[in-house]
Amino acid sequence: MRARETRAALLFLSPWIIGFAVFTAWPILYSAYLSLTDYDVINDPSFVGFDNYAELFSDPKVSLALGNTLYFTAVQVPAYVIVSLVLAVLLQRAGRASGFFRTVFFLPKMTPPVAVGILFLLLFNGQSGLFNSALGAVGIDGPSWTTDGSWVKPGLVIMSLWTVGSSVLILLAALRGVPEELYESARLDGAGAWRRLTSVTLPMISPALFFVVVVNTIAGLQTFDEAYTAFFGAGNTTYANDAALFYVIYLFQQAFEFLHMGYASALAWLLFLIVMVVTAVQVIVSRRLVYYEGGAR
């Protein structure tokens, strides 16, 4: 009976297993091999050992792209989490209207990233963009978001907040799971709104916050679509390109524009290592900051 159930389970799992093996596991292993070769897609790969990895440390574009990506992630993730949490708290108090606003907040997540990149150029145009027009209405002279290198990444961070909807829904679900008895006890002890937030709400939803931080950190390190569409697509050659050169954009250029597939594979494995290290650090830090109900923390 147990063997028959095992065969049935494997039969139902086989489409996923085959798909994972063909479309995920094999490409990962093959990219590891390609990272040790000089491969231009046209000719057969030629083995070069660790030359591609050695070139990573001498290529100034790698350090530029990596610096841009780390800067963007370090600014974008906290902003993303704070905005998501504020909107989730407001939705919790919206009552019957929360269903409508949940839909409104999530709809931008469905917007194609390419459209968001084009929208960025329209909204953040330094001369006639809607964002600078709004700043001008309150007496603030807006910067050149798309051409001034020092303002390109802050502009992209602001634009990324367009898609906070999914994180808002996750945090809203966590907020609704906080027992009301804890708030009542805190009120009886004289805790104000801020004290209830920091001592009750945040600890109780810390697993959801941790999940949102990890997922958005990984997404930030892999930023590509919007920045590429706005600054590298359709022959765009503004001098702000270097400020918007994120790591995955440079990887894409090496692989599909310059056909340096071996070097691009080495870039991909370096990114994989960085994501693993950053995630591991977050997991270690979470052991002190994240509270799991029924656990020791």
Secondary structure, DSSP 8 states (H G I E B T S, - for coil): -HHHHHHHHHHHHHHHHHHHIIIIIHHHHHHHHHTTEE--SSS--EE-TTHHHHHHTT-HHHHHHHHHHHHHHHHHHHHHHHHHHHHHHHHHTSGGGHHHHHHHHHGGGGS-HHHHHHHHHHHT-TTT-HHHHHHHHTT-----TTT-HHHHHHHHHHHHGGG-HHHHHHHHHHHHTS-HHHHHHHHHTT--HHHHIIIIIHHHTHHHHHHHHHHHHHHHHT--HHHHHHHTGGG---TTGGGG--HHHHHHIIIIIS--HHHHHHHHHHHHHHHHHHHHHHHHHHHHH---TTS--
